[in-house]
Every structure is written in structure tokens, then in C-alpha cells.
Amino acid sequence: MRVSDDRYTRDRQRLDLALRLIRHEARTFTIRQWTGLSDDRIRKLYRSYVMNHDARLVLRHRGKSPRQAGYFFRSPELNFQSAQLASLYVMYGLLIGADVGLEPHYRVGSFESGTLLCRAYEAYLELHAPASISFEHAWFLLLALARRDEVGIARCDMCGGVRLRDLLSRRKLVCGTCGPAVSAAGAAAVVISCIAPC
């Protein structure tokens, strides 16, 4: 009897996580990655629990998930929000600081990691209404930070604030708060030093 109880609990957790991801407008592929549910089961969940109740509030996005890191650098505000989201990932334990930068501390397909990702995104939503970063972009940001090949976190030398850093760019940027103050003071360039070597 105990084995079936555990199986029921695991299945229930996977369904709850899938519904949570659906409400965050995650794509079917992303939901499948985190829950292991089939595409058909995900569509049935959407029809049964969301379509009849929250259909006008919850959209189903089609196509490939976002994969361009340049999205996070389109504007100072979007960069600021991305840096806050990255900080939330560290706070929730999805990323941990190491000698070589940030290292992933999550496992795709794990209920616990999926729940932490949702919590971090929900905390971001509490900070920013309306939110500029979709759940799919938030998931891509976590992947990009874990890979350490396009995006990293940097610290502003002027204020010590956290900023998202484009690792492929030659330009050195200051944070959005210090940028106007630096240009007003007539400084030519301010170098951002990494929290960890990149």
C-alpha cells in the first residue's frame, strides 16, 4: 500500500507543477521537460482545468522557446529586471556562486527544482507588475546563466549593484543607476568587475 501512496503523491506533484507552469504560460515542451508528462496529457490538463476557467487570462504559446540572450539587453529597464531575476535564482538556490562564476544547482525534471523555478518567477512577478519577462524568457535566462557562455552577472564598481553582463560584448557597461551619474561627471568609461572571473 505504501508504494502506491508514494506513486500517487509523485503523480499528483507532477500534475500540480504542470498546472502551475500552464498558468505561467509555459510552452508544452517546457512543461514536458519539467514534469515528464506527455504532450497529450498536458493538452488535456489545459482543456480540463484552465480552458474552462481562466482561458482569457492564460494563453498557450506555440513555436520554439526563446533562445537569444540579446533580449535581456534591449533596454536598461529590461536589463535591471533580468538582473533581479538572476539574483532571485541565487536566493532560491537554483544557481550558486563558485570560483568560475555561477554554477547550476537545479536538475531539469526534478519536482523540487521546478517548484523553485516557479517560486523565483512568482517572486519576480510580485516585484514587477506588469512583468516584462515571460516565463519562457526566465527559463532561458536560468539556462544561459548556468552555461556561462553568453550571459553572466557583474558588479558595478561605482555602486556595487548587480547587473546582467553580455559576455560576448566588447563594451563595458555600468548599471542603469550609475550610467547617468557617470556621464554627468564626465567619466569616459567605467569598468564592471565580475563577481567571479568570467
C-alpha positions, 0 to 999 in steps of 0.5 A, a space after each residue: 500500500 505504501 508504494 502506491 501512496 508514494 506513486 500517487 503523491 509523485 503523480 499528483 506533484 507532477 500534475 500540480 507543477 504542470 498546472 502551475 507552469 500552464 498558468 505561467 504560460 509555459 510552452 508544452 515542451 517546457 512543461 514536458 521537460 519539467 514534469 515528464 508528462 506527455 504532450 497529450 496529457 498536458 493538452 488535456 490538463 489545459 482543456 480540463 482545468 484552465 480552458 474552462 476557467 481562466 482561458 482569457 487570462 492564460 494563453 498557450 504559446 506555440 513555436 520554439 522557446 526563446 533562445 537569444 540572450 540579446 533580449 535581456 539587453 534591449 533596454 536598461 529597464 529590461 536589463 535591471 529586471 533580468 538582473 533581479 531575476 538572476 539574483 532571485 535564482 541565487 536566493 532560491 538556490 537554483 544557481 550558486 556562486 563558485 570560483 568560475 562564476 555561477 554554477 547550476 544547482 537545479 536538475 531539469 525534471 526534478 519536482 523540487 527544482 521546478 517548484 523553485 523555478 516557479 517560486 523565483 518567477 512568482 517572486 519576480 512577478 510580485 516585484 514587477 507588475 506588469 512583468 516584462 519577462 515571460 516565463 519562457 524568457 526566465 527559463 532561458 535566462 536560468 539556462 544561459 546563466 548556468 552555461 556561462 557562455 553568453 550571459 553572466 552577472 557583474 558588479 558595478 564598481 561605482 555602486 556595487 549593484 548587480 547587473 546582467 553582463 553580455 559576455 560576448 560584448 566588447 563594451 563595458 557597461 555600468 548599471 542603469 543607476 550609475 550610467 547617468 551619474 557617470 556621464 554627468 561627471 564626465 567619466 569616459 568609461 567605467 569598468 564592471 568587475 565580475 563577481 567571479 572571473 568570467 
